[in-house]
Amino acid sequence: IERLGHFNPLLPKDNEARLKLDMDKVKAWLAKGAQPSDRVTRFLDAAGVVKRTARNNPEKAVPRKERKAQAEAAAKSA
């Protein structure tokens, strides 16, 4: 396991020490075919290294009670 950087969520967002990445190592690993996790991809997108695709989750905006009522209505009509 090679350490490419570190993240300290306790620091304020505008603090430069919150996220430190060794960009040369990151680019080398990406060139070798490494697949970063979604969270790491967000960090790399903010740094301008990797482009993160936008995600679409239409279920996220629907309140849970409404989804449950819709599922029950669909079950009754089916």
PDB file of N, CA, C and O in Angstrom:
ATOM      1  N   ILE A   1       0.855  -1.172   0.000  1.00  0.00           N
ATOM      2  CA  ILE A   1       0.000   0.000   0.000  1.00  0.00           C
ATOM      3  C   ILE A   1       0.898   1.230   0.000  1.00  0.00           C
ATOM      4  O   ILE A   1       1.810   1.353   0.817  1.00  0.00           O
ATOM      5  N   GLU A   2       0.629   2.115  -0.908  1.00  0.00           N
ATOM      6  CA  GLU A   2       1.405   3.341  -1.009  1.00  0.00           C
ATOM      7  C   GLU A   2       0.538   4.523  -0.601  1.00  0.00           C
ATOM      8  O   GLU A   2      -0.594   4.657  -1.065  1.00  0.00           O
ATOM      9  N   ARG A   3       1.065   5.370   0.259  1.00  0.00           N
ATOM     10  CA  ARG A   3       0.327   6.543   0.725  1.00  0.00           C
ATOM     11  C   ARG A   3       0.463   7.648  -0.319  1.00  0.00           C
ATOM     12  O   ARG A   3       1.568   8.081  -0.644  1.00  0.00           O
ATOM     13  N   LEU A   4      -0.700   8.102  -0.845  1.00  0.00           N
ATOM     14  CA  LEU A   4      -0.704   9.146  -1.865  1.00  0.00           C
ATOM     15  C   LEU A   4      -1.037  10.509  -1.293  1.00  0.00           C
ATOM     16  O   LEU A   4      -0.888  11.521  -1.978  1.00  0.00           O
ATOM     17  N   GLY A   5      -1.482  10.550  -0.054  1.00  0.00           N
ATOM     18  CA  GLY A   5      -1.836  11.811   0.582  1.00  0.00           C
ATOM     19  C   GLY A   5      -2.611  11.550   1.847  1.00  0.00           C
ATOM     20  O   GLY A   5      -2.697  10.417   2.322  1.00  0.00           O
ATOM     21  N   HIS A   6      -3.183  12.624   2.395  1.00  0.00           N
ATOM     22  CA  HIS A   6      -4.006  12.480   3.593  1.00  0.00           C
ATOM     23  C   HIS A   6      -5.105  13.548   3.601  1.00  0.00           C
ATOM     24  O   HIS A   6      -4.996  14.583   2.944  1.00  0.00           O
ATOM     25  N   PHE A   7      -6.155  13.266   4.358  1.00  0.00           N
ATOM     26  CA  PHE A   7      -7.325  14.133   4.469  1.00  0.00           C
ATOM     27  C   PHE A   7      -7.660  14.288   5.945  1.00  0.00           C
ATOM     28  O   PHE A   7      -7.741  13.301   6.676  1.00  0.00           O
ATOM     29  N   ASN A   8      -7.855  15.528   6.381  1.00  0.00           N
ATOM     30  CA  ASN A   8      -8.222  15.804   7.770  1.00  0.00           C
ATOM     31  C   ASN A   8      -9.552  16.560   7.774  1.00  0.00           C
ATOM     32  O   ASN A   8      -9.558  17.777   7.588  1.00  0.00           O
ATOM     33  N   PRO A   9     -10.677  15.871   7.980  1.00  0.00           N
ATOM     34  CA  PRO A   9     -11.991  16.519   7.919  1.00  0.00           C
ATOM     35  C   PRO A   9     -12.252  17.483   9.074  1.00  0.00           C
ATOM     36  O   PRO A   9     -13.223  18.238   9.033  1.00  0.00           O
ATOM     37  N   LEU A  10     -11.403  17.472  10.103  1.00  0.00           N
ATOM     38  CA  LEU A  10     -11.607  18.358  11.237  1.00  0.00           C
ATOM     39  C   LEU A  10     -11.165  19.793  10.940  1.00  0.00           C
ATOM     40  O   LEU A  10     -11.572  20.720  11.640  1.00  0.00           O
ATOM     41  N   LEU A  11     -10.349  19.983   9.922  1.00  0.00           N
ATOM     42  CA  LEU A  11      -9.906  21.325   9.559  1.00  0.00           C
ATOM     43  C   LEU A  11     -10.969  22.034   8.732  1.00  0.00           C
ATOM     44  O   LEU A  11     -11.772  21.372   8.075  1.00  0.00           O
ATOM     45  N   PRO A  12     -10.995  23.363   8.747  1.00  0.00           N
ATOM     46  CA  PRO A  12     -11.968  24.098   7.929  1.00  0.00           C
ATOM     47  C   PRO A  12     -11.754  23.847   6.441  1.00  0.00           C
ATOM     48  O   PRO A  12     -10.648  23.517   6.011  1.00  0.00           O
ATOM     49  N   LYS A  13     -12.817  24.004   5.661  1.00  0.00           N
ATOM     50  CA  LYS A  13     -12.752  23.704   4.233  1.00  0.00           C
ATOM     51  C   LYS A  13     -11.760  24.575   3.476  1.00  0.00           C
ATOM     52  O   LYS A  13     -11.202  24.137   2.470  1.00  0.00           O
ATOM     53  N   ASP A  14     -11.532  25.789   3.935  1.00  0.00           N
ATOM     54  CA  ASP A  14     -10.624  26.682   3.226  1.00  0.00           C
ATOM     55  C   ASP A  14      -9.158  26.487   3.630  1.00  0.00           C
ATOM     56  O   ASP A  14      -8.281  27.150   3.075  1.00  0.00           O
ATOM     57  N   ASN A  15      -8.879  25.601   4.573  1.00  0.00           N
ATOM     58  CA  ASN A  15      -7.516  25.341   5.019  1.00  0.00           C
ATOM     59  C   ASN A  15      -6.813  24.428   4.011  1.00  0.00           C
ATOM     60  O   ASN A  15      -7.344  23.378   3.648  1.00  0.00           O
ATOM     61  N   GLU A  16      -5.627  24.823   3.563  1.00  0.00           N
ATOM     62  CA  GLU A  16      -4.895  24.040   2.563  1.00  0.00           C
ATOM     63  C   GLU A  16      -4.419  22.702   3.115  1.00  0.00           C
ATOM     64  O   GLU A  16      -4.225  21.759   2.348  1.00  0.00           O
ATOM     65  N   ALA A  17      -4.227  22.599   4.426  1.00  0.00           N
ATOM     66  CA  ALA A  17      -3.737  21.363   5.035  1.00  0.00           C
ATOM     67  C   ALA A  17      -4.842  20.312   5.187  1.00  0.00           C
ATOM     68  O   ALA A  17      -4.566  19.195   5.625  1.00  0.00           O
ATOM     69  N   ARG A  18      -6.074  20.646   4.838  1.00  0.00           N
ATOM     70  CA  ARG A  18      -7.176  19.691   4.968  1.00  0.00           C
ATOM     71  C   ARG A  18      -6.983  18.489   4.046  1.00  0.00           C
ATOM     72  O   ARG A  18      -7.266  17.358   4.440  1.00  0.00           O
ATOM     73  N   LEU A  19      -6.507  18.721   2.832  1.00  0.00           N
ATOM     74  CA  LEU A  19      -6.277  17.657   1.869  1.00  0.00           C
ATOM     75  C   LEU A  19      -4.904  17.853   1.249  1.00  0.00           C
ATOM     76  O   LEU A  19      -4.634  18.883   0.632  1.00  0.00           O
ATOM     77  N   LYS A  20      -4.050  16.874   1.413  1.00  0.00           N
ATOM     78  CA  LYS A  20      -2.721  16.897   0.807  1.00  0.00           C
ATOM     79  C   LYS A  20      -2.591  15.665  -0.067  1.00  0.00           C
ATOM     80  O   LYS A  20      -2.767  14.546   0.415  1.00  0.00           O
ATOM     81  N   LEU A  21      -2.284  15.851  -1.353  1.00  0.00           N
ATOM     82  CA  LEU A  21      -2.095  14.749  -2.285  1.00  0.00           C
ATOM     83  C   LEU A  21      -0.760  14.899  -2.985  1.00  0.00           C
ATOM     84  O   LEU A  21      -0.358  16.006  -3.341  1.00  0.00           O
ATOM     85  N   ASP A  22      -0.076  13.787  -3.182  1.00  0.00           N
ATOM     86  CA  ASP A  22       1.137  13.769  -3.997  1.00  0.00           C
ATOM     87  C   ASP A  22       0.663  13.519  -5.431  1.00  0.00           C
ATOM     88  O   ASP A  22       0.452  12.376  -5.837  1.00  0.00           O
ATOM     89  N   MET A  23       0.502  14.596  -6.184  1.00  0.00           N
ATOM     90  CA  MET A  23      -0.120  14.516  -7.505  1.00  0.00           C
ATOM     91  C   MET A  23       0.691  13.663  -8.480  1.00  0.00           C
ATOM     92  O   MET A  23       0.110  13.027  -9.360  1.00  0.00           O
ATOM     93  N   ASP A  24       2.019  13.634  -8.347  1.00  0.00           N
ATOM     94  CA  ASP A  24       2.829  12.800  -9.238  1.00  0.00           C
ATOM     95  C   ASP A  24       2.500  11.322  -9.025  1.00  0.00           C
ATOM     96  O   ASP A  24       2.352  10.567  -9.986  1.00  0.00           O
ATOM     97  N   LYS A  25       2.388  10.918  -7.766  1.00  0.00           N
ATOM     98  CA  LYS A  25       2.044   9.527  -7.461  1.00  0.00           C
ATOM     99  C   LYS A  25       0.620   9.206  -7.921  1.00  0.00           C
ATOM    100  O   LYS A  25       0.363   8.127  -8.455  1.00  0.00           O
ATOM    101  N   VAL A  26      -0.300  10.147  -7.712  1.00  0.00           N
ATOM    102  CA  VAL A  26      -1.697   9.929  -8.118  1.00  0.00           C
ATOM    103  C   VAL A  26      -1.773   9.723  -9.627  1.00  0.00           C
ATOM    104  O   VAL A  26      -2.414   8.782 -10.095  1.00  0.00           O
ATOM    105  N   LYS A  27      -1.128  10.589 -10.380  1.00  0.00           N
ATOM    106  CA  LYS A  27      -1.153  10.474 -11.844  1.00  0.00           C
ATOM    107  C   LYS A  27      -0.491   9.187 -12.309  1.00  0.00           C
ATOM    108  O   LYS A  27      -0.948   8.570 -13.271  1.00  0.00           O
ATOM    109  N   ALA A  28       0.585   8.771 -11.635  1.00  0.00           N
ATOM    110  CA  ALA A  28       1.260   7.526 -11.999  1.00  0.00           C
ATOM    111  C   ALA A  28       0.345   6.329 -11.784  1.00  0.00           C
ATOM    112  O   ALA A  28       0.273   5.441 -12.633  1.00  0.00           O
ATOM    113  N   TRP A  29      -0.351   6.301 -10.656  1.00  0.00           N
ATOM    114  CA  TRP A  29      -1.258   5.183 -10.385  1.00  0.00           C
ATOM    115  C   TRP A  29      -2.455   5.180 -11.332  1.00  0.00           C
ATOM    116  O   TRP A  29      -2.904   4.117 -11.760  1.00  0.00           O
ATOM    117  N   LEU A  30      -2.969   6.356 -11.659  1.00  0.00           N
ATOM    118  CA  LEU A  30      -4.076   6.408 -12.611  1.00  0.00           C
ATOM    119  C   LEU A  30      -3.622   5.933 -13.986  1.00  0.00           C
ATOM    120  O   LEU A  30      -4.387   5.287 -14.702  1.00  0.00           O
ATOM    121  N   ALA A  31      -2.377   6.250 -14.362  1.00  0.00           N
ATOM    122  CA  ALA A  31      -1.840   5.788 -15.638  1.00  0.00           C
ATOM    123  C   ALA A  31      -1.686   4.267 -15.658  1.00  0.00           C
ATOM    124  O   ALA A  31      -1.780   3.649 -16.719  1.00  0.00           O
ATOM    125  N   LYS A  32      -1.451   3.658 -14.488  1.00  0.00           N
ATOM    126  CA  LYS A  32      -1.325   2.203 -14.388  1.00  0.00           C
ATOM    127  C   LYS A  32      -2.682   1.513 -14.403  1.00  0.00           C
ATOM    128  O   LYS A  32      -2.752   0.287 -14.498  1.00  0.00           O
ATOM    129  N   GLY A  33      -3.772   2.294 -14.310  1.00  0.00           N
ATOM    130  CA  GLY A  33      -5.106   1.709 -14.359  1.00  0.00           C
ATOM    131  C   GLY A  33      -5.824   1.668 -13.023  1.00  0.00           C
ATOM    132  O   GLY A  33      -6.851   1.000 -12.906  1.00  0.00           O
ATOM    133  N   ALA A  34      -5.325   2.350 -12.025  1.00  0.00           N
ATOM    134  CA  ALA A  34      -5.986   2.358 -10.716  1.00  0.00           C
ATOM    135  C   ALA A  34      -7.344   3.031 -10.824  1.00  0.00           C
ATOM    136  O   ALA A  34      -7.500   4.012 -11.551  1.00  0.00           O
ATOM    137  N   GLN A  35      -8.328   2.505 -10.101  1.00  0.00           N
ATOM    138  CA  GLN A  35      -9.680   3.045 -10.088  1.00  0.00           C
ATOM    139  C   GLN A  35      -9.956   3.674  -8.731  1.00  0.00           C
ATOM    140  O   GLN A  35     -10.108   2.953  -7.745  1.00  0.00           O
ATOM    141  N   PRO A  36     -10.025   5.001  -8.653  1.00  0.00           N
ATOM    142  CA  PRO A  36     -10.283   5.639  -7.352  1.00  0.00           C
ATOM    143  C   PRO A  36     -11.738   5.443  -6.922  1.00  0.00           C
ATOM    144  O   PRO A  36     -12.630   5.290  -7.756  1.00  0.00           O
ATOM    145  N   SER A  37     -11.958   5.451  -5.614  1.00  0.00           N
ATOM    146  CA  SER A  37     -13.320   5.361  -5.094  1.00  0.00           C
ATOM    147  C   SER A  37     -14.065   6.650  -5.439  1.00  0.00           C
ATOM    148  O   SER A  37     -13.462   7.609  -5.921  1.00  0.00           O
ATOM    149  N   ASP A  38     -15.365   6.672  -5.195  1.00  0.00           N
ATOM    150  CA  ASP A  38     -16.169   7.848  -5.515  1.00  0.00           C
ATOM    151  C   ASP A  38     -15.696   9.072  -4.731  1.00  0.00           C
ATOM    152  O   ASP A  38     -15.597  10.163  -5.293  1.00  0.00           O
ATOM    153  N   ARG A  39     -15.409   8.908  -3.460  1.00  0.00           N
ATOM    154  CA  ARG A  39     -14.965  10.030  -2.632  1.00  0.00           C
ATOM    155  C   ARG A  39     -13.622  10.566  -3.121  1.00  0.00           C
ATOM    156  O   ARG A  39     -13.431  11.779  -3.207  1.00  0.00           O
ATOM    157  N   VAL A  40     -12.696   9.670  -3.441  1.00  0.00           N
ATOM    158  CA  VAL A  40     -11.387  10.101  -3.939  1.00  0.00           C
ATOM    159  C   VAL A  40     -11.546  10.764  -5.298  1.00  0.00           C
ATOM    160  O   VAL A  40     -10.839  11.723  -5.606  1.00  0.00           O
ATOM    161  N   THR A  41     -12.464  10.263  -6.109  1.00  0.00           N
ATOM    162  CA  THR A  41     -12.719  10.883  -7.409  1.00  0.00           C
ATOM    163  C   THR A  41     -13.225  12.308  -7.229  1.00  0.00           C
ATOM    164  O   THR A  41     -12.897  13.184  -8.029  1.00  0.00           O
ATOM    165  N   ARG A  42     -14.012  12.551  -6.199  1.00  0.00           N
ATOM    166  CA  ARG A  42     -14.466  13.921  -5.915  1.00  0.00           C
ATOM    167  C   ARG A  42     -13.289  14.827  -5.585  1.00  0.00           C
ATOM    168  O   ARG A  42     -13.228  15.963  -6.054  1.00  0.00           O
ATOM    169  N   PHE A  43     -12.354  14.329  -4.780  1.00  0.00           N
ATOM    170  CA  PHE A  43     -11.157  15.112  -4.448  1.00  0.00           C
ATOM    171  C   PHE A  43     -10.334  15.391  -5.700  1.00  0.00           C
ATOM    172  O   PHE A  43      -9.870  16.512  -5.908  1.00  0.00           O
ATOM    173  N   LEU A  44     -10.158  14.372  -6.527  1.00  0.00           N
ATOM    174  CA  LEU A  44      -9.354  14.536  -7.739  1.00  0.00           C
ATOM    175  C   LEU A  44     -10.039  15.448  -8.745  1.00  0.00           C
ATOM    176  O   LEU A  44      -9.367  16.166  -9.486  1.00  0.00           O
ATOM    177  N   ASP A  45     -11.367  15.430  -8.780  1.00  0.00           N
ATOM    178  CA  ASP A  45     -12.117  16.329  -9.659  1.00  0.00           C
ATOM    179  C   ASP A  45     -11.931  17.776  -9.199  1.00  0.00           C
ATOM    180  O   ASP A  45     -11.764  18.673 -10.025  1.00  0.00           O
ATOM    181  N   ALA A  46     -11.959  18.000  -7.905  1.00  0.00           N
ATOM    182  CA  ALA A  46     -11.750  19.346  -7.375  1.00  0.00           C
ATOM    183  C   ALA A  46     -10.335  19.838  -7.667  1.00  0.00           C
ATOM    184  O   ALA A  46     -10.112  21.036  -7.842  1.00  0.00           O
ATOM    185  N   ALA A  47      -9.374  18.902  -7.721  1.00  0.00           N
ATOM    186  CA  ALA A  47      -7.989  19.264  -8.026  1.00  0.00           C
ATOM    187  C   ALA A  47      -7.759  19.397  -9.526  1.00  0.00           C
ATOM    188  O   ALA A  47      -6.712  19.890  -9.948  1.00  0.00           O
ATOM    189  N   GLY A  48      -8.728  18.962 -10.344  1.00  0.00           N
ATOM    190  CA  GLY A  48      -8.606  19.082 -11.790  1.00  0.00           C
ATOM    191  C   GLY A  48      -7.857  17.943 -12.449  1.00  0.00           C
ATOM    192  O   GLY A  48      -7.405  18.086 -13.586  1.00  0.00           O
ATOM    193  N   VAL A  49      -7.712  16.811 -11.765  1.00  0.00           N
ATOM    194  CA  VAL A  49      -6.963  15.677 -12.317  1.00  0.00           C
ATOM    195  C   VAL A  49      -7.882  14.734 -13.076  1.00  0.00           C
ATOM    196  O   VAL A  49      -7.554  14.303 -14.181  1.00  0.00           O
ATOM    197  N   VAL A  50      -9.028  14.412 -12.492  1.00  0.00           N
ATOM    198  CA  VAL A  50      -9.977  13.466 -13.072  1.00  0.00           C
ATOM    199  C   VAL A  50     -11.321  14.154 -13.203  1.00  0.00           C
ATOM    200  O   VAL A  50     -11.709  14.936 -12.335  1.00  0.00           O
ATOM    201  N   LYS A  51     -12.029  13.870 -14.275  1.00  0.00           N
ATOM    202  CA  LYS A  51     -13.371  14.426 -14.460  1.00  0.00           C
ATOM    203  C   LYS A  51     -14.384  13.428 -13.913  1.00  0.00           C
ATOM    204  O   LYS A  51     -14.442  12.283 -14.361  1.00  0.00           O
ATOM    205  N   ARG A  52     -15.175  13.863 -12.947  1.00  0.00           N
ATOM    206  CA  ARG A  52     -16.200  13.007 -12.341  1.00  0.00           C
ATOM    207  C   ARG A  52     -17.500  13.181 -13.091  1.00  0.00           C
ATOM    208  O   ARG A  52     -17.917  14.307 -13.361  1.00  0.00           O
ATOM    209  N   THR A  53     -18.142  12.082 -13.430  1.00  0.00           N
ATOM    210  CA  THR A  53     -19.420  12.155 -14.126  1.00  0.00           C
ATOM    211  C   THR A  53     -20.512  12.515 -13.129  1.00  0.00           C
ATOM    212  O   THR A  53     -20.492  12.071 -11.981  1.00  0.00           O
ATOM    213  N   ALA A  54     -21.451  13.310 -13.574  1.00  0.00           N
ATOM    214  CA  ALA A  54     -22.567  13.706 -12.717  1.00  0.00           C
ATOM    215  C   ALA A  54     -23.476  12.508 -12.504  1.00  0.00           C
ATOM    216  O   ALA A  54     -23.716  11.725 -13.424  1.00  0.00           O
ATOM    217  N   ARG A  55     -23.975  12.373 -11.297  1.00  0.00           N
ATOM    218  CA  ARG A  55     -24.882  11.272 -10.984  1.00  0.00           C
ATOM    219  C   ARG A  55     -26.305  11.804 -10.886  1.00  0.00           C
ATOM    220  O   ARG A  55     -26.532  12.948 -10.492  1.00  0.00           O
ATOM    221  N   ASN A  56     -27.255  10.954 -11.250  1.00  0.00           N
ATOM    222  CA  ASN A  56     -28.649  11.335 -11.198  1.00  0.00           C
ATOM    223  C   ASN A  56     -29.388  10.319 -10.332  1.00  0.00           C
ATOM    224  O   ASN A  56     -29.486   9.144 -10.686  1.00  0.00           O
ATOM    225  N   ASN A  57     -29.902  10.778  -9.204  1.00  0.00           N
ATOM    226  CA  ASN A  57     -30.650   9.909  -8.308  1.00  0.00           C
ATOM    227  C   ASN A  57     -32.013  10.550  -8.055  1.00  0.00           C
ATOM    228  O   ASN A  57     -32.166  11.303  -7.094  1.00  0.00           O
ATOM    229  N   PRO A  58     -33.010  10.264  -8.903  1.00  0.00           N
ATOM    230  CA  PRO A  58     -34.320  10.893  -8.729  1.00  0.00           C
ATOM    231  C   PRO A  58     -35.034  10.452  -7.455  1.00  0.00           C
ATOM    232  O   PRO A  58     -35.908  11.172  -6.973  1.00  0.00           O
ATOM    233  N   GLU A  59     -34.692   9.298  -6.898  1.00  0.00           N
ATOM    234  CA  GLU A  59     -35.329   8.817  -5.673  1.00  0.00           C
ATOM    235  C   GLU A  59     -34.879   9.620  -4.451  1.00  0.00           C
ATOM    236  O   GLU A  59     -35.563   9.617  -3.427  1.00  0.00           O
ATOM    237  N   LYS A  60     -33.758  10.296  -4.547  1.00  0.00           N
ATOM    238  CA  LYS A  60     -33.216  11.021  -3.403  1.00  0.00           C
ATOM    239  C   LYS A  60     -34.144  12.150  -2.956  1.00  0.00           C
ATOM    240  O   LYS A  60     -34.232  12.429  -1.760  1.00  0.00           O
ATOM    241  N   ALA A  61     -34.832  12.799  -3.881  1.00  0.00           N
ATOM    242  CA  ALA A  61     -35.669  13.946  -3.560  1.00  0.00           C
ATOM    243  C   ALA A  61     -37.054  13.550  -3.050  1.00  0.00           C
ATOM    244  O   ALA A  61     -37.774  14.398  -2.521  1.00  0.00           O
ATOM    245  N   VAL A  62     -37.438  12.296  -3.194  1.00  0.00           N
ATOM    246  CA  VAL A  62     -38.770  11.857  -2.785  1.00  0.00           C
ATOM    247  C   VAL A  62     -38.735  11.472  -1.305  1.00  0.00           C
ATOM    248  O   VAL A  62     -37.918  10.644  -0.902  1.00  0.00           O
ATOM    249  N   PRO A  63     -39.609  12.062  -0.500  1.00  0.00           N
ATOM    250  CA  PRO A  63     -39.638  11.695   0.924  1.00  0.00           C
ATOM    251  C   PRO A  63     -39.978  10.224   1.115  1.00  0.00           C
ATOM    252  O   PRO A  63     -40.702   9.634   0.313  1.00  0.00           O
ATOM    253  N   ARG A  64     -39.460   9.648   2.166  1.00  0.00           N
ATOM    254  CA  ARG A  64     -39.626   8.223   2.418  1.00  0.00           C
ATOM    255  C   ARG A  64     -41.095   7.819   2.557  1.00  0.00           C
ATOM    256  O   ARG A  64     -41.507   6.795   2.014  1.00  0.00           O
ATOM    257  N   LYS A  65     -41.887   8.618   3.282  1.00  0.00           N
ATOM    258  CA  LYS A  65     -43.293   8.266   3.480  1.00  0.00           C
ATOM    259  C   LYS A  65     -44.037   8.233   2.154  1.00  0.00           C
ATOM    260  O   LYS A  65     -44.877   7.361   1.936  1.00  0.00           O
ATOM    261  N   GLU A  66     -43.738   9.168   1.274  1.00  0.00           N
ATOM    262  CA  GLU A  66     -44.393   9.174  -0.036  1.00  0.00           C
ATOM    263  C   GLU A  66     -44.010   7.943  -0.842  1.00  0.00           C
ATOM    264  O   GLU A  66     -44.867   7.342  -1.492  1.00  0.00           O
ATOM    265  N   ARG A  67     -42.743   7.558  -0.812  1.00  0.00           N
ATOM    266  CA  ARG A  67     -42.309   6.366  -1.551  1.00  0.00           C
ATOM    267  C   ARG A  67     -43.015   5.129  -1.021  1.00  0.00           C
ATOM    268  O   ARG A  67     -43.419   4.258  -1.790  1.00  0.00           O
ATOM    269  N   LYS A  68     -43.161   5.056   0.297  1.00  0.00           N
ATOM    270  CA  LYS A  68     -43.830   3.897   0.890  1.00  0.00           C
ATOM    271  C   LYS A  68     -45.303   3.861   0.467  1.00  0.00           C
ATOM    272  O   LYS A  68     -45.823   2.795   0.139  1.00  0.00           O
ATOM    273  N   ALA A  69     -45.977   5.014   0.472  1.00  0.00           N
ATOM    274  CA  ALA A  69     -47.374   5.073   0.070  1.00  0.00           C
ATOM    275  C   ALA A  69     -47.526   4.720  -1.412  1.00  0.00           C
ATOM    276  O   ALA A  69     -48.489   4.053  -1.792  1.00  0.00           O
ATOM    277  N   GLN A  70     -46.593   5.158  -2.241  1.00  0.00           N
ATOM    278  CA  GLN A  70     -46.644   4.835  -3.674  1.00  0.00           C
ATOM    279  C   GLN A  70     -46.464   3.340  -3.890  1.00  0.00           C
ATOM    280  O   GLN A  70     -47.143   2.747  -4.729  1.00  0.00           O
ATOM    281  N   ALA A  71     -45.560   2.731  -3.142  1.00  0.00           N
ATOM    282  CA  ALA A  71     -45.313   1.294  -3.284  1.00  0.00           C
ATOM    283  C   ALA A  71     -46.547   0.505  -2.850  1.00  0.00           C
ATOM    284  O   ALA A  71     -46.898  -0.487  -3.489  1.00  0.00           O
ATOM    285  N   GLU A  72     -47.207   0.930  -1.777  1.00  0.00           N
ATOM    286  CA  GLU A  72     -48.418   0.246  -1.328  1.00  0.00           C
ATOM    287  C   GLU A  72     -49.540   0.413  -2.348  1.00  0.00           C
ATOM    288  O   GLU A  72     -50.278  -0.537  -2.607  1.00  0.00           O
ATOM    289  N   ALA A  73     -49.681   1.589  -2.925  1.00  0.00           N
ATOM    290  CA  ALA A  73     -50.707   1.829  -3.936  1.00  0.00           C
ATOM    291  C   ALA A  73     -50.464   0.970  -5.178  1.00  0.00           C
ATOM    292  O   ALA A  73     -51.402   0.437  -5.771  1.00  0.00           O
ATOM    293  N   ALA A  74     -49.201   0.847  -5.558  1.00  0.00           N
ATOM    294  CA  ALA A  74     -48.845   0.037  -6.726  1.00  0.00           C
ATOM    295  C   ALA A  74     -49.128  -1.433  -6.453  1.00  0.00           C
ATOM    296  O   ALA A  74     -49.569  -2.157  -7.346  1.00  0.00           O
ATOM    297  N   ALA A  75     -48.874  -1.882  -5.215  1.00  0.00           N
ATOM    298  CA  ALA A  75     -49.120  -3.287  -4.864  1.00  0.00           C
ATOM    299  C   ALA A  75     -50.610  -3.595  -4.872  1.00  0.00           C
ATOM    300  O   ALA A  75     -51.017  -4.681  -5.284  1.00  0.00           O
ATOM    301  N   LYS A  76     -51.431  -2.643  -4.417  1.00  0.00           N
ATOM    302  CA  LYS A  76     -52.876  -2.856  -4.393  1.00  0.00           C
ATOM    303  C   LYS A  76     -53.459  -2.902  -5.801  1.00  0.00           C
ATOM    304  O   LYS A  76     -54.363  -3.690  -6.082  1.00  0.00           O
ATOM    305  N   SER A  77     -52.939  -2.058  -6.678  1.00  0.00           N
ATOM    306  CA  SER A  77     -53.500  -2.006  -8.033  1.00  0.00           C
ATOM    307  C   SER A  77     -52.981  -3.155  -8.901  1.00  0.00           C
ATOM    308  O   SER A  77     -53.578  -3.452  -9.936  1.00  0.00           O
ATOM    309  N   ALA A  78     -51.898  -3.800  -8.510  1.00  0.00           N
ATOM    310  CA  ALA A  78     -51.320  -4.880  -9.332  1.00  0.00           C
ATOM    311  C   ALA A  78     -51.930  -6.225  -9.049  1.00  0.00           C
ATOM    312  O   ALA A  78     -51.544  -7.220  -9.663  1.00  0.00           O
TER     313      ALA A  78
END
